[in-house]
Structure formats: C-alpha cells, structure tokens
Amino acid sequence: MRVVVTGGAGYIGSSLVKILLEHNIATTTLDIASTRSDSLQRKPQNARRIRGGISDPRAVRRALSKGADVVVHLAAIPNPARCDADPLRALRTNISGTELALRESSRHHPLFIFASSQTVYGDLGNSRASESTHPNPKDLYSLTKLAGEHMVQSYDRANLVRGVILRISSVYGIGAWPNLDQIPGRMVVDCIADRTMTLISSTNIRTPGGQVVDLVHVRDVCNAILKVIGNRDRVAGQVFNISSGKGVSVREVAGLVARVSRRMGNKGKVRYLRGFRSVEMVRSLVLSNAKARSIVGWQPVISLRRGVEEMVRYVQAK
C-alpha cells in the first residue's frame, strides 16, 4: 500500500507520517516546508518527500506520479485568523489546492481522506454535533473547509475517488513535534515560565474562559486516520467526527494546567479579566464521535490530564 500525505510536514501530518513509517507503509509527503520532526530528518527507505505547495500543479503531480492507494489531504491554511490575514492565499490553498489534489488523485482512484474541521458546524450552544447536524460556518476558514467537503463528495459521487471526510475537533498534544501555540499548549508555556495565564471574556461570553471546547490529542487523530485506512473498503462517502466527545471550558483547562504544573514543581497561576473583547467567540463546540466508534472502531484513548502532563514534561525539558 502507498499513502500520499499532503501537508506532511505540518502538525498532524508529521505525526501521521511518523506512524505510517513505523507501520512500514510506503509514504510520500508533499509540503512547502521541511519536516520539524527530528525522527524524520533521516529519510527512511520507504519514504518519499516532495517539496512544494498544494496549489502547485507540478508538485502535486509529482507527489502522485508513482500512484496512491490512499491520499490523506491535510494541506491547508489552518485557522480562521491566518485565513482572514490573507484571504486570497486561503482560497488558493484551501479550495483550489483541494480541487487540484482531487483531480490528480482521480487518476489512481484512491481512498481520499479529507481533513475538515469542527468549525463547519458554527456555534452549537448547548448542543452536541453529530454528522447529520447542519453545517453553519461563520468565517472564511470554515467556508473553505465546507467547500472542500462538497468537492470531495462530488468526486466520490462521480466515482473518481473514494472520499471520506473527517471533521476534526481542536487538536493538541505532543506528536512528532508539539503544538504550543494553541490551548492548552500556550497555557503550559506560561506556567513553566512562571507567568500568569490570563483568561478574558468577550461581548457574548461574560465569564472569562467560559467558552467550551472539545480537545482531541494529535496521536488519537492519527490513529483515527489509520482506522479509516484499515476500513477503506467500507468507508467511501462517509463523514466522521474525530473528537474527544467531551466538552470542557477554557477555564477548566487552565485550572487543570495550573494543578498539573504545580504538582510537577512549577508555579502556575490563573488570572481572570472582566474586560470584554470586542468580538464574539464561539460559545460551545462539542462533537459526538459515536459514528467513528461504531463504523471504524476508533475511540480516543489519551485523556486531557495525560496530554497536559506530557506537555508539561516536554516544556520542562527544553
């Protein structure tokens, strides 16, 4: 089996490639950046790396030139802020790049796994999203992800690829390299540096840190992708939520980080500000993972506490 991973040097991609190679699966990575994982700096025998962007036809064609049984499409401008900062690049990468990946992949009729996002659901309030929940995207990033889903479904219906969509919740944790820019990573960094974690409120969330998130560990996400690949004969056309299935407030995450940090010899503190951000934040975004459990036999196994403990140990060692 040959797997092509677009965005293979990214946070999820580099972790996935590492696991694929550990399973002795021939893997081609396509990414505009070089890998940040020390363990992947030496090129294994069954690994192939193509340097180039997902909107570059020659790079995409080269990545798929030796064929593919599975394409895992992770390449994207990865969050709302970065998409809003450069909308044209976001459209070129997230929409045109996805169509290009689909078009070139269709020459080989592979399983095409598209990494979508929880954000296509919008603000769920007190509800929990299943795959049948109607999408309600609120920003450019989410719109590009939903557009990508529609393209994958169109190619699947035309029998050009076997498309699978993964709506992935907020990813964190230590993989091939750490994500210390998002929750809870930046909280851990603040604790280790004896700084104060500051939680603020917004125009629509009066309690500082009151927004509810669904955090899933990066290694659990990679294992979900492996499960989908292992069930490739029965998942075409499906949409799966890949999530912890549990909601936790940012306030609770900060408290957990502070407790774990103090227990491991640091002086983590939390500060709550009553001042309001002049923006609206998503109040709650929690996804049910029951379908992935039932159809592909996947479930998350890394608890938030364990993930935070790993991050604290990692940052302490640096």
Kinemage of the C-alpha trace (Angstrom):
@kinemage 1
@onewidth
@group {chain A} dominant
@subgroup {mainchain}
@vectorlist {calphas} color= white
{ca met a 1} P 0.000 0.000 0.000
{ca arg a 2} L 1.200 3.502 -0.859
{ca val a 3} L -0.070 6.550 1.053
{ca val a 4} L 0.360 10.170 -0.043
{ca val a 5} L 0.074 12.799 2.714
{ca thr a 6} L -0.363 16.432 1.677
{ca gly a 7} L 0.729 18.830 4.401
{ca gly a 8} L 3.000 16.037 5.615
{ca ala a 9} L 5.355 18.424 7.459
{ca gly a 10} L 2.543 20.027 9.451
{ca tyr a 11} L 1.451 19.311 12.998
{ca ile a 12} L -0.911 16.418 12.250
{ca gly a 13} L 0.899 15.423 9.049
{ca ser a 14} L 4.332 14.873 10.554
{ca ser a 15} L 2.834 12.800 13.366
{ca leu a 16} L 0.848 10.714 10.867
{ca val a 17} L 3.845 10.157 8.591
{ca lys a 18} L 5.929 9.002 11.554
{ca ile a 19} L 3.271 6.427 12.495
{ca leu a 20} L 2.796 5.260 8.894
{ca leu a 21} L 6.526 4.650 8.535
{ca glu a 22} L 6.602 2.821 11.872
{ca his a 23} L 3.950 0.524 10.343
{ca asn a 24} L 6.243 0.060 7.310
{ca ile a 25} L 3.752 1.752 4.959
{ca ala a 26} L 5.316 3.372 1.890
{ca thr a 27} L 4.620 7.078 2.293
{ca thr a 28} L 5.012 10.154 0.100
{ca thr a 29} L 4.772 13.553 1.759
{ca leu a 30} L 4.020 16.811 -0.008
{ca asp a 31} L 4.632 20.069 1.831
{ca ile a 32} L 6.033 23.500 1.129
{ca ala a 33} L 8.006 23.298 4.396
{ca ser a 34} L 10.581 20.782 5.576
{ca thr a 35} L 9.692 18.486 8.460
{ca arg a 36} L 10.265 19.726 12.025
{ca ser a 37} L 10.459 16.213 13.450
{ca asp a 38} L 13.971 15.114 14.409
{ca ser a 39} L 12.932 11.478 13.941
{ca leu a 40} L 12.028 12.143 10.304
{ca gln a 41} L 15.118 14.104 9.300
{ca arg a 42} L 16.773 10.896 8.084
{ca lys a 43} L 14.879 9.611 5.087
{ca pro a 44} L 13.664 6.025 5.639
{ca gln a 45} L 13.818 3.627 2.725
{ca asn a 46} L 10.055 3.603 2.163
{ca ala a 47} L 9.637 7.394 2.471
{ca arg a 48} L 9.489 9.900 -0.366
{ca arg a 49} L 9.369 13.664 0.131
{ca ile a 50} L 8.228 16.248 -2.388
{ca arg a 51} L 8.861 19.924 -1.628
{ca gly a 52} L 6.077 22.109 -2.955
{ca gly a 53} L 2.725 23.715 -2.243
{ca ile a 54} L -0.670 22.119 -2.696
{ca ser a 55} L -1.619 24.739 -5.299
{ca asp a 56} L 1.450 23.923 -7.435
{ca pro a 57} L 0.280 21.529 -10.215
{ca arg a 58} L 3.770 20.180 -10.901
{ca ala a 59} L 4.443 19.409 -7.228
{ca val a 60} L 1.074 17.688 -6.763
{ca arg a 61} L 1.507 15.683 -9.976
{ca arg a 62} L 4.979 14.625 -8.873
{ca ala a 63} L 3.739 13.549 -5.439
{ca leu a 64} L 1.160 11.287 -7.114
{ca ser a 65} L 3.362 10.153 -10.012
{ca lys a 66} L 4.015 6.729 -8.505
{ca gly a 67} L 0.363 6.132 -7.715
{ca ala a 68} L -1.530 6.099 -4.448
{ca asp a 69} L -3.866 3.705 -2.689
{ca val a 70} L -4.689 6.383 -0.099
{ca val a 71} L -4.398 10.174 -0.179
{ca val a 72} L -4.639 11.969 3.165
{ca his a 73} L -5.284 15.615 2.358
{ca leu a 74} L -4.129 17.743 5.304
{ca ala a 75} L -2.572 20.692 3.461
{ca ala a 76} L -4.394 23.943 4.293
{ca ile a 77} L -4.137 27.407 5.748
{ca pro a 78} L -5.089 26.034 9.143
{ca asn a 79} L -7.145 28.514 11.159
{ca pro a 80} L -9.553 31.485 10.884
{ca ala a 81} L -7.010 34.151 11.864
{ca arg a 82} L -4.500 33.127 9.196
{ca cys a 83} L -7.216 32.845 6.556
{ca asp a 84} L -8.538 36.317 7.406
{ca ala a 85} L -4.996 37.733 7.253
{ca asp a 86} L -4.555 36.570 3.639
{ca pro a 87} L -7.918 35.655 2.067
{ca leu a 88} L -6.579 35.146 -1.446
{ca arg a 89} L -3.938 32.711 -0.241
{ca ala a 90} L -6.579 30.916 1.822
{ca leu a 91} L -8.830 30.494 -1.216
{ca arg a 92} L -5.927 29.387 -3.403
{ca thr a 93} L -4.672 26.848 -0.863
{ca asn a 94} L -7.841 25.537 0.759
{ca ile a 95} L -10.140 25.492 -2.261
{ca ser a 96} L -8.034 25.473 -5.444
{ca gly a 97} L -5.437 23.246 -3.771
{ca thr a 98} L -8.078 20.731 -2.709
{ca glu a 99} L -9.545 20.605 -6.217
{ca leu a 100} L -6.064 20.089 -7.669
{ca ala a 101} L -5.348 17.265 -5.203
{ca leu a 102} L -8.657 15.623 -6.124
{ca arg a 103} L -8.083 16.000 -9.857
{ca glu a 104} L -4.616 14.459 -9.749
{ca ser a 105} L -5.721 11.761 -7.298
{ca ser a 106} L -8.581 10.733 -9.586
{ca arg a 107} L -6.039 9.223 -11.998
{ca his a 108} L -5.499 6.463 -9.409
{ca his a 109} L -8.988 6.181 -7.798
{ca pro a 110} L -7.623 6.134 -4.222
{ca leu a 111} L -9.300 6.433 -0.872
{ca phe a 112} L -9.218 10.235 -0.441
{ca ile a 113} L -9.324 11.305 3.227
{ca phe a 114} L -10.129 14.999 3.612
{ca ala a 115} L -9.287 16.731 6.892
{ca ser a 116} L -12.166 19.096 7.523
{ca ser a 117} L -12.869 20.960 10.748
{ca gln a 118} L -15.301 21.121 13.620
{ca thr a 119} L -15.748 24.795 12.770
{ca val a 120} L -18.040 23.982 9.825
{ca tyr a 121} L -20.784 23.477 12.450
{ca gly a 122} L -20.562 27.046 13.738
{ca asp a 123} L -21.659 27.768 17.312
{ca leu a 124} L -23.542 24.802 18.778
{ca gly a 125} L -24.692 26.441 22.007
{ca asn a 126} L -25.685 23.647 24.373
{ca ser a 127} L -25.961 21.042 21.608
{ca arg a 128} L -23.530 18.359 20.538
{ca ala a 129} L -22.951 17.920 16.809
{ca ser a 130} L -23.428 14.620 15.030
{ca glu a 131} L -22.510 14.187 11.395
{ca ser a 132} L -26.125 14.926 10.458
{ca thr a 133} L -26.038 18.360 12.141
{ca his a 134} L -26.473 21.050 9.508
{ca pro a 135} L -23.221 22.998 8.921
{ca asn a 136} L -23.311 26.689 9.757
{ca pro a 137} L -19.838 28.130 9.061
{ca lys a 138} L -19.105 31.568 10.500
{ca asp a 139} L -15.759 32.546 8.945
{ca leu a 140} L -13.659 32.212 5.806
{ca tyr a 141} L -11.665 29.232 7.094
{ca ser a 142} L -14.823 27.277 7.865
{ca leu a 143} L -16.329 28.183 4.495
{ca thr a 144} L -13.238 26.887 2.685
{ca lys a 145} L -13.412 23.627 4.633
{ca leu a 146} L -17.096 23.172 3.790
{ca ala a 147} L -16.347 23.916 0.135
{ca gly a 148} L -13.639 21.240 0.260
{ca glu a 149} L -16.156 18.765 1.672
{ca his a 150} L -18.528 19.444 -1.226
{ca met a 151} L -15.743 18.873 -3.748
{ca val a 152} L -14.758 15.569 -2.138
{ca gln a 153} L -18.392 14.435 -2.141
{ca ser a 154} L -18.751 15.414 -5.815
{ca tyr a 155} L -15.663 13.425 -6.809
{ca asp a 156} L -16.888 10.488 -4.717
{ca arg a 157} L -20.338 10.502 -6.353
{ca ala a 158} L -18.672 10.605 -9.774
{ca asn a 159} L -16.634 7.518 -8.752
{ca leu a 160} L -13.364 9.375 -9.338
{ca val a 161} L -12.112 8.872 -5.765
{ca arg a 162} L -13.499 7.143 -2.686
{ca gly a 163} L -13.981 10.172 -0.495
{ca val a 164} L -14.034 10.276 3.306
{ca ile a 165} L -14.463 13.465 5.336
{ca leu a 166} L -13.077 13.836 8.863
{ca arg a 167} L -14.409 16.766 10.874
{ca ile a 168} L -11.661 17.129 13.449
{ca ser a 169} L -12.093 18.996 16.726
{ca ser a 170} L -9.393 21.108 18.454
{ca val a 171} L -6.110 19.195 18.258
{ca tyr a 172} L -3.424 19.450 20.931
{ca gly a 173} L -0.588 17.452 22.451
{ca ile a 174} L 2.863 16.070 21.775
{ca gly a 175} L 3.197 14.313 18.443
{ca ala a 176} L 6.196 14.346 16.144
{ca trp a 177} L 6.503 17.922 17.390
{ca pro a 178} L 4.431 19.899 19.916
{ca asn a 179} L 1.720 22.466 19.316
{ca leu a 180} L 2.436 25.161 21.886
{ca asp a 181} L 0.550 27.996 20.189
{ca gln a 182} L -2.988 26.847 20.971
{ca ile a 183} L -4.909 25.739 24.075
{ca pro a 184} L -3.573 24.164 26.266
{ca gly a 185} L -0.018 24.465 24.890
{ca arg a 186} L 0.411 28.179 25.440
{ca met a 187} L -1.015 27.795 28.956
{ca val a 188} L 1.657 25.203 29.743
{ca val a 189} L 4.388 27.513 28.420
{ca asp a 190} L 3.115 30.342 30.638
{ca cys a 191} L 3.092 28.079 33.699
{ca ile a 192} L 6.618 26.794 33.167
{ca ala a 193} L 7.850 30.379 32.711
{ca asp a 194} L 6.081 31.404 35.964
{ca arg a 195} L 3.824 33.716 34.009
{ca thr a 196} L 0.125 34.138 34.672
{ca met a 197} L -2.452 32.521 32.422
{ca thr a 198} L -4.922 35.270 31.560
{ca leu a 199} L -8.498 34.417 30.647
{ca ile a 200} L -10.763 37.157 29.336
{ca ser a 201} L -14.394 37.497 28.448
{ca ser a 202} L -15.932 38.647 25.170
{ca thr a 203} L -19.005 40.516 24.034
{ca asn a 204} L -21.055 37.312 24.093
{ca ile a 205} L -19.275 35.274 26.817
{ca arg a 206} L -19.304 37.215 30.075
{ca thr a 207} L -17.446 34.587 32.124
{ca pro a 208} L -13.669 34.731 31.433
{ca gly a 209} L -12.681 31.410 29.884
{ca gly a 210} L -16.320 30.399 29.641
{ca gln a 211} L -16.191 29.046 26.094
{ca val a 212} L -16.488 25.256 25.854
{ca val a 213} L -14.057 23.325 23.643
{ca asp a 214} L -13.570 19.721 22.541
{ca leu a 215} L -9.872 18.791 22.730
{ca val a 216} L -8.549 15.680 20.978
{ca his a 217} L -4.945 14.516 21.158
{ca val a 218} L -2.917 14.550 17.937
{ca arg a 219} L -1.946 10.887 18.343
{ca asp a 220} L -5.604 9.954 18.692
{ca val a 221} L -6.318 11.843 15.447
{ca cys a 222} L -3.560 9.909 13.661
{ca asn a 223} L -4.922 6.627 14.983
{ca ala a 224} L -8.366 7.610 13.669
{ca ile a 225} L -6.862 8.091 10.214
{ca leu a 226} L -5.186 4.680 10.468
{ca lys a 227} L -8.538 3.131 11.412
{ca val a 228} L -10.185 4.735 8.387
{ca ile a 229} L -7.406 3.420 6.140
{ca gly a 230} L -7.820 -0.036 7.674
{ca asn a 231} L -11.549 0.069 6.868
{ca arg a 232} L -11.067 1.574 3.414
{ca asp a 233} L -13.410 -0.911 1.725
{ca arg a 234} L -16.424 0.287 3.734
{ca val a 235} L -15.999 3.994 4.413
{ca ala a 236} L -16.354 5.636 0.980
{ca gly a 237} L -18.786 8.547 1.044
{ca gln a 238} L -18.806 8.776 4.838
{ca val a 239} L -18.377 11.756 7.157
{ca phe a 240} L -16.881 11.172 10.617
{ca asn a 241} L -16.417 13.451 13.612
{ca ile a 242} L -12.993 12.904 15.158
{ca ser a 243} L -13.198 14.302 18.661
{ca ser a 244} L -12.960 13.561 22.352
{ca gly a 245} L -16.742 13.782 22.534
{ca lys a 246} L -16.387 15.778 25.766
{ca gly a 247} L -16.810 19.483 26.339
{ca val a 248} L -14.535 21.344 28.737
{ca ser a 249} L -14.427 25.080 29.396
{ca val a 250} L -11.237 27.017 28.776
{ca arg a 251} L -11.465 27.984 32.454
{ca glu a 252} L -11.388 24.290 33.439
{ca val a 253} L -8.449 23.631 31.102
{ca ala a 254} L -6.489 26.465 32.714
{ca gly a 255} L -7.241 25.076 36.171
{ca leu a 256} L -6.043 21.611 35.125
{ca val a 257} L -2.844 23.021 33.637
{ca ala a 258} L -2.171 25.017 36.828
{ca arg a 259} L -2.730 21.980 39.079
{ca val a 260} L -0.567 19.657 36.966
{ca ser a 261} L 2.135 22.309 36.671
{ca arg a 262} L 2.253 22.941 40.418
{ca arg a 263} L 2.357 19.215 41.155
{ca met a 264} L 5.357 18.952 38.830
{ca gly a 265} L 7.241 21.768 40.574
{ca asn a 266} L 6.094 24.942 38.796
{ca lys a 267} L 4.105 27.978 39.907
{ca gly a 268} L 1.182 28.160 37.547
{ca lys a 269} L -1.406 30.859 38.197
{ca val a 270} L -4.646 31.842 36.515
{ca arg a 271} L -5.883 35.424 36.231
{ca tyr a 272} L -9.413 36.304 35.185
{ca leu a 273} L -10.137 39.641 33.486
{ca arg a 274} L -13.596 41.149 33.441
{ca gly a 275} L -12.877 43.373 30.490
{ca phe a 276} L -14.555 42.312 27.253
{ca arg a 277} L -13.079 41.536 23.860
{ca ser a 278} L -14.992 43.457 21.227
{ca val a 279} L -15.540 40.244 19.272
{ca glu a 280} L -17.916 37.339 19.567
{ca met a 281} L -16.381 33.967 20.357
{ca val a 282} L -17.858 30.543 19.734
{ca arg a 283} L -19.606 29.616 22.974
{ca ser a 284} L -19.504 25.839 22.602
{ca leu a 285} L -18.280 23.343 20.022
{ca val a 286} L -18.506 19.700 21.073
{ca leu a 287} L -18.765 16.796 18.606
{ca ser a 288} L -20.190 13.322 19.065
{ca asn a 289} L -17.745 10.607 17.958
{ca ala a 290} L -20.292 7.767 18.159
{ca lys a 291} L -20.255 7.123 14.405
{ca ala a 292} L -16.469 6.679 14.243
{ca arg a 293} L -16.660 4.324 17.226
{ca ser a 294} L -19.376 2.252 15.565
{ca ile a 295} L -18.179 2.039 11.958
{ca val a 296} L -14.367 2.077 12.112
{ca gly a 297} L -13.837 1.003 15.729
{ca trp a 298} L -11.971 4.142 16.769
{ca gln a 299} L -12.097 5.902 20.090
{ca pro a 300} L -9.788 8.434 21.754
{ca val a 301} L -7.596 6.903 24.459
{ca ile a 302} L -5.441 9.807 25.678
{ca ser a 303} L -7.103 11.762 28.492
{ca leu a 304} L -6.737 15.521 28.753
{ca arg a 305} L -4.851 15.138 32.047
{ca arg a 306} L -2.360 12.737 30.463
{ca gly a 307} L -1.933 15.033 27.463
{ca val a 308} L -1.271 18.036 29.714
{ca glu a 309} L 1.219 16.057 31.828
{ca glu a 310} L 3.135 15.113 28.662
{ca met a 311} L 3.233 18.757 27.580
{ca val a 312} L 4.483 19.947 30.967
{ca arg a 313} L 7.280 17.356 30.929
{ca tyr a 314} L 8.205 18.338 27.363
{ca val a 315} L 8.388 22.085 28.100
{ca gln a 316} L 10.278 21.490 31.365
{ca ala a 317} L 12.909 19.506 29.482
{ca lys a 318} L 13.548 22.309 26.987
